Amino acid sequence: MAKPRAVAHEVLLRVERDAAWAERALNAALSRSGMSPRDCALATELVYGTLRNEQWLDFLLGQFARRPLRKMPRAALLALRLGAYQILRTRVPPHTAIDEAVSLVRCRHPHLAGFTNAILRRLAERHAVGDLPDPANELDDPVEAIAVSGSHPAWLVRRVAELRGLDAARAWVDANNQTPILTLRVNPLRTSSEALLAALGEAGAEASAVPGVPNAIWVRGGGRVDAMPGYAEGHFVVQDLGAQLAGLMVEVPPGAVVLDACAAPGGKSTHVAERMENRGVVLSLDQHQGKTRLIADNAARLGLTCIEPICADAADPVALRRLLDERSIDAVDLVILDAPCSGLGTLRRHPELRRRQPEDVLRACDAQDDLLDSVSRIIKWGGALLYVVCSILPEEGRARVDAFLRNHSELELVAPTHPALEPFLVDHPAAPKSLLVTWPDLHGADGFFAARLRRIG
């Protein structure tokens, strides 16, 4: 049976070495570990806690190291971070955290075992007397201090401070370092919010309806999602509040023809299919065959037969046209474009994305422009385009919509009408209260942007 710290170390290595998604790497490691639920929970805490605190841990460790941390072998540095996180942020006894970290280092780099032991002991001694170095005292630039203390890239903290001010940037960083609450979207074709809330309560979970948002439920202490009551029966799907709000930006009558351009794993496809009462057509595209299987699995569990998963590239207008012609569809009522983006609105769930750089945002913007241009060609007159990104940067949100509209006079920005959206909408000169913008610190949701466009020509 694997040990939780060894599992956490291996997952962190995969994230660092292979740029793997932490969630996927962790789930795969846990499934083959044979560990108890308690040990799985510890491994999960160690992975996400270490990733969320990476810069801060490196800052502190660097105060006690006699050699530059950047020159250490990756596996040894990750073991150091794991040990430091346990000392500073968990109730694990310091001697246990130190011994386990030294053991991890000794397995791969035995010459660094003593070095690891010395650094962590100094850290534990200073922590015990409340005498840790504070980035706010050591760094002159307040943005740098927030970035290091909160383990966020300084360029991004600076950008958020420009948008919202320094205090708001600090609050945003703090929110990203909290474990996000689990949010479910009830499948109204299979159950009701009231029935699911009752079932979750009977199972010992702390569940509550999200005020004002239909079919949205917050859950604490529910355990594994696939073991929750109603999961196997398709009574709900896990979906962040911001994504659920984005799905409410458009009205979708039963019988509509919808194309979800970048659909995996199927959250928005299944949402729109539920709102259509499973009547109509939802063409759910993804470039990767394996991801289309995720869409199919989610649709099947939820009992949504109107969804057709398709492996296709929505950025290729010729392929899109051929796809519709093969199904005798001239144009669609709605295109959902949940575009590939930096993901910088999801840092609390995906702390590994804190490694993003400005050039990653620029590449995402280019892809977003190409997709918008391609999918806009297949919308019928009066039909809608829903543009969504899980980013807090206007470069990927409003700026992309503005750039698109400058070159596409056949579409216009339209304000949504669903009453649940009102607290989350901001103005645009072309249409007041028309843009959905959510922030983790303000709304308890991931950072999302969404806009609805209508074809008028």
N, C-alpha and C positions, 0 to 999 in steps of 0.2 A: 504494500500500500504506500502511495506517495505521501510525502510530508507537505503541509500547506506552504511552508516557506520555500521549499524547493520548487513547487508548482508555480508559485508567484514569481520566483526568480526566472524560471524558464519562459513564462508568459512575457515578462518584461524584456527578456532577451529577444523574443520574437518581435515585439513591438519596435524595439530599438534597431535590430539587425535587418528585419525583413519589412519594416514599415507596415506590420500587420495591424488590423483593428483590434484593440484591446478586448472588446466584448467577444468577438469571434474566437480569438486565440484563447481567452480564458474559458469560454464555454467548451471548446474542444478539449482543453487540458483537464477540466473538471470531469467531463464525461468519461474519460479513460483513467482517472486517478484512483477510483475505488475509495475515496475518502468519505468520511461521515459528513452529514449536513453541517455540523459545527465547524469542521476543518475546511469545508468548501467556503463557508461564510468568512472564515479568517483569510483564506487565500484571496478571496474577492476583495476584502477590505484592504489587504496589503497591496494588491495590484493598483486599485484605483486611488488609494491614499498616497502611494508613492508617486504615481503619475501626476496627481493634482498638486503635489508639493515639491516637485522636482527642483525648480530653481532655488527655492528657499533652502531645501536640504543641501544642495550643492554650495550655496553661500555659507552655510554654517560649517559644513565639513571642510570647506576651503580655509576656514579660520584656524583649523587645528592640523591641517595636513602640511607636511614638510616637502611635499612635491606637488606639482600642478595636477589637479584631478583629471584634466583633459588628456593627460598622458597615460592614465591608468588603462589597463585592459577593460573593455566594456563590461565583461562579466563581474570583475572585481568592483567596479564602480557601482553597478546595480546592486550588488550585495551590501555595499556600504550604505546606499540609499535605503534599502529595505531595513537594515539595522537601525539607522537613524530615525526612520519614520516610526518604528515600533517604540523606540525610546521616548520620542517627543509627542506622539499622538495616540498611543494606545496604552492599555493597562498591562501589557506584557512586561514582566520584570526585566529591568535593564540587563542583568547578567544573562538571561535567556536570549534576549535579542542579540547581544554581543556574541555569545557562543555560537548561535545559529549562523550569524553572518560570517564569522570566522570559518566555520565548517564549509559554507558555500564557497568561500574564496579558496580554502585549502584544496578543494577538489579540482580546481582548474589552475590556480596560480599560487602554489604553496609558499613561494617566496614572499608573498604579500600578506600572509596570515597575520604576522606580528604587527605589520603596519595597520591593518584593519582593526585589530584588537586595540591598539594604542589610540587611534583616532576616536573610536566609539567610546572608549572609557573616558577620554577627556570630555567628549560631548555629554555623556551621562552625568559626569561630576558637575559640570557647569549648569546643566539643566536642573539638577537636584537642588542647587542653591539659588536658582532663578537668575543666573548671570549669563544668559545667552546674548551674543551680539545681535543688535537690532538693525536691520537695513535702513530704517528711518534715521538712525544716528550715524551710520557709516557712509551713506550715500547722499550727495549734495542735491541731486535731481529728484524732486518728489515723485515724478512719474517713474523713474528707475526704482525708487524705494517701493512704490506700490507693486511694480512688476515683479521685483524679487520677492517681496513678502508674500505676494499672492501667486507666484509662479505662473505669470503670464508674459508673453512677449512684449517688450517695452514699446515696440512700434505700434502694437495694437492698443495698448493702454493709452498711448499718446493720442491715437486716432479717436478713441472713445471719449477721452477728455476734451478733444476739440469739438466733438458733437454734443456732449452733454455736460461738460464741466468736470473738474477734478474729483469732487466729492461723489458725483454720480459714477465716475469711472471706478472709484474705490468700492462703491456699493455693488457695482456690476461684477467686479473681481471676486468680492466676498460671496456673492450669490453663486458664482460658477464653482466655488470651492465647497458648496454644500451638496450632500447627496440628494439628487432630485427625487421628488415624490413620484410614485408610480401612477400613471394616468391611464385609465381604460376608456374605450369608446364602446358603449353598449350597442349591440346589434338589435334594433327594434323589430326585425323580422323574426327573431327567435325568442326574445324576452323583453322585459321592461327594466328601466332603471330601478324602480322600486323592488322588483323581484330579485334582481342581482344584488342590490344593497343588502337585502334581508339574508340572502344566501351567504354573502361574504361575512356578514356579522355573525351568523351562526357558526361559521368556520373559524371564528376568532380574529378576523382581520378588522382593522379600523378603517371603515370606508365611509365616504361622504360624497354627495352630489356636488359638482362644481356649480356654484351659484350662477344662474342665468344662462348656462350653456347646456343645451339639450343633449342627453345621452352621454355626458362626460362624468366620470367618477374618479375621485382620488382614493388611493389605497395605501395604507401603511400596515406593515406586519403581516402581509398576506402570504409570505413564503414564495416558493417557486411558482411562476405564472402558470405553467402547464399543469400544476396540481391544484389550482384554484377551482372552486365550484363553477361550473358552466363553461370552462375552457374547451373541453372536448366536445361539448354540445354546440359550440360556436356562438355562445352568448355575448362574447366581447372580443375585442382586439386591443392590444397595447398600442396607444398612440398619444404622443405629447399633446398638451392642450393647444399649443401654437399651431400644430398641424391640423387639429380638429377645427379650429377657427378658420383656417385657410379654406377648408372644405366647405364652409358655410358661406363663402364669398359669392357663390353662384347658385341660381335656382335651377334645379334639374328635374323636369317632369318625367313621369313614367313614359317609357317608349323612346326616350332620347337616344341619339347615337353619340357616343363619347370616345375620344382617343386620349389616353393617358400616356404621354410621350416618354417619360422616364419613370416607369411605374414601380419597379421593385423596391421593397418587398410587397407592395400592394395596398398600403394604407389608404391612399386617396382613391384608388380604384374601388376598393371595397366600400369606402364611405359613400362615394357617388352611387354605387350600385344599390346600397341600402336605401338611399334617398329616392332612387328611381323605383323602389319596391321590387327590385329584381326583374324589371320589365324594360326591355330595350337592349342596347349593345354597348359594352365597354371593351374597347380594344386596348389592352394593357401591354405596352412595349417595353422591352429592355434589350440592350445590345448583347447580353450574355445569357446563354441558354440556361445555365445553372440558376440564374436569378429569376428567369421566367417560371422555373419550377417552384420557387418560393411563392410567387404570385398565385400559381395554381393551387398550391397547398393551402394558402390562406383563404382563397375563394371557396375551396371545397369544404374546409372546416366551418365556414360561416354560411354555407348553403347558398352561395351566390352563383347561379348558373349563367348569368348574362355576361360574365367576364371571360374574355378570350385572351389568354397570355400569348404573346407573339415575340419572337426574337427578331428584332429589327432596329435599325439606327434611325432615330427620328430626325437627325441632322441632315439626312439625305432626302431631299424633296422628291427625287425620282423614285426612290424606294417607297416613300410614303404614298405617292400617287398610285404606284403599282399595287400596293397593299389594299388600298381602297377599291381600285378597279376589280381586283380579284373577288371582292365581296359585293360588287355592284352598288357601292356607296359613292355618290357624287361628292358630297361634302358632309362635314360633321356639325352637330349642334354645339359641341363643347370640346375644346382641347384643354387638357390639364398639362401644364409644363412645370413640374417640380424639378427645376433645372439643377444639374450638377453644379456645386458651388464649393466655397471654402469650408463650409460647415462651422463657421466661427460663431454661430448662434447656439451651438450644441456643446460648448466646452465643458459644461458640468457633466454631461453624459459621455463625452469622448475627449478626455483630457489629453490624449495623444495628439490631438489636432492643434495643441498649443505650439507645435513645431512649425506651423504654417508661416510662410514668409510673404511679403508683398507681391513677389512675382507669382506666387501661387494664385493670388486673387486676380491678377491680370490675366493669367491663363484661363481661369474660370470665366471671366467676363467675355473673353473671345468665344468660348464655347456657348455661353448663354446667348450671345448675339446670333450665332449661327443657328441655334435651335429655334429662337424666336422667329427668325426669317423663314425657316423651313416650315414650321407647323402653321404659321399664319396663312399659308396658301390653301389650306384644306378646310377652312371654316366657312360655313354657309352664311348668306346674308342674314343679319340679325343674330348670328351665333356668337359664342363667347370664347375668349381665351383667358384662362386663369394662369397667371405667372406667379410662381412661388419659389423662394429660396430660404434655406435655414441659415441665414447670415444676418448679422447686425450692421453690416457695412452698406451705406447707400450706394457705393460703387457697384455692388451686385444687385441692388434692389431698384430704388427709384431712378438712378442714373441709367440703368439698362432699359427701363420702360420709356424714359424720356428720349433716349437715343433711338429706340425702335419707332416711337411715334413720329419722330422727325422725318423718318424715311417711309412711313406707312400711314398715309392719310386716310386709308380705307378702314382704319380702326380708331376707336376713341376710348378714353378712360371712362368707366362708369362706376358710380358709387354703389356699394352693396346695400341691400335692404334688410337683411336679417337682424332682428333686434339684439341678438347676443353679441354682435360685433361692435356695437356703438362705443364701448369703453376702450377699444383697441384701435380705433381708426384715427388717422391723421389727415390733414388737408393736403390737397394738391391744387395748384392754380386752375387746372382744367376741370376739377371736380372736387368740391369740399367733402371731407370725411370719406375719402375713397381708397386710401392706402392702409392696409393692415400692417401694423408694426408691433411686435411683442419683444419684451426684454425680461430676462430671468429675474432681475431685482425688482421690477415693477409689477410683473404679472404672474410670477410663479410658473412661467412657461419658457420653453427654449426661445431663442431669438429668431423670429420669423419675419419675413416680408411677403406680402401678397398683393396683387393688383388684378382687377378684372377689366378686360378690354372687350369691346363689342364691335363686330364688323358692320360697317355702315355703307360700304361701297364695294 
